[in-house]
Amino acid sequence: MPFDLVDQVLEQEDDRIVTLKKISPTEEYLADHFPSFPIMPGVLMLEAMVQAATRLLSKDGERLVLGQVKAVKYGAMVKPGDNLRIEVEVIQS
C-alpha cells in the first residue's frame, strides 16, 4: 500500500527542501501502531524523508531508492495531531 507522506512543500531551492506531513488521527497505520497509544512508525518517518528527498532530487519523475541507513535516532514520537516537518539538504553531489 503506497503512502504519500508529503502533504505540503513549504520551501524548495536547488539544494534544499522543507516538507510537512500532518498526522491525522484517521491515518490507517495508527490503528495498529499502537491501538492504545498511536504513534507514527519510525520506518514511515524515514520514508517521509526519502519522499522529500525524491521531490528535491528526482529529474523527470525518475524513481530514487534509499540505498542504506546505518543508524537513525528519532528526537520525539509523532502522534495524531502533530506535524512532521522534514528538511533535506544536499551537502555533497
N, C-alpha and C positions, 0 to 999 in steps of 0.2 A: 504494500500500500504506500503510494508516494505521499510525502508530507511536504507542503510548501511552508517553509519556516522563515520566510522573509515576508512580512506584511507590508513594510514600507522602507524605502531608501531615504534616509534623512539627509545624507551628504554623499557626494561622489566626485572624486577627482581622478586623474590618470593613475595615481598610485595609492589611493585610499578610498575606502567606502565605509559608511556607517549605516547600519540597518536596524530595524526594530521588529521584534516579534511580540505581539500582545498575547499573553497566555489566558485564553478564555476558559472559564470553568467547564465548558462543553467540549473541550479537546478530547478526542477519543481515548488517547493513551492514558489520560488521568484516571479513568475508571479502573485501570489495572495497576497503576503505579502511583501510589498505593491507595486502595479504596478508602481507608480511614485517614490517610494523610497524603493527599495528592500532591506530587511534585513532578516537574518536568525531568525525564530521564537524562542523565549526563550524556548518553550517546546521541540524543536528539539535540542537546545544546551544541555538541560537536558538529553534528550535521548542519545546524543553522550557521555555524561558522564557515563550513565548506560551501554552503549555498551562497553566502555573502561573498566569499572569495571568488566563486564561479561567476557571479554577476560582475565582479570587478575585472577578472582576467580573461573570461571567455570571449573569443572572437568569432563572430558569425554563428553563434549558437553551438559551438563545439562543446563537447562534454568533458569536464575535467574530473579527475578522480584523486582523492586523497591517498597518497602513497604510504605514509607511515605516521604513526603517533607513538612517541616513546614515553611520554609522561604528561599527564593532564592533571591540573589541580583546579578545582572549582572554588570560587570565592564564597558562593552562597547557594542555597536552594532556591529554585524558581518555582513559585506557587501560582495557582489560579489568581488572576487579577494583576499579576506582575507584568512588567515589560522587560523583555530581554534585549538589551542594546548591545550590538556587536560592532566592533571596529576592526577592520582588516587593513593592514598597511604593508605594501611591498617594500622590503628593506634591502633586497638584492635581486637582480634579474639575470 
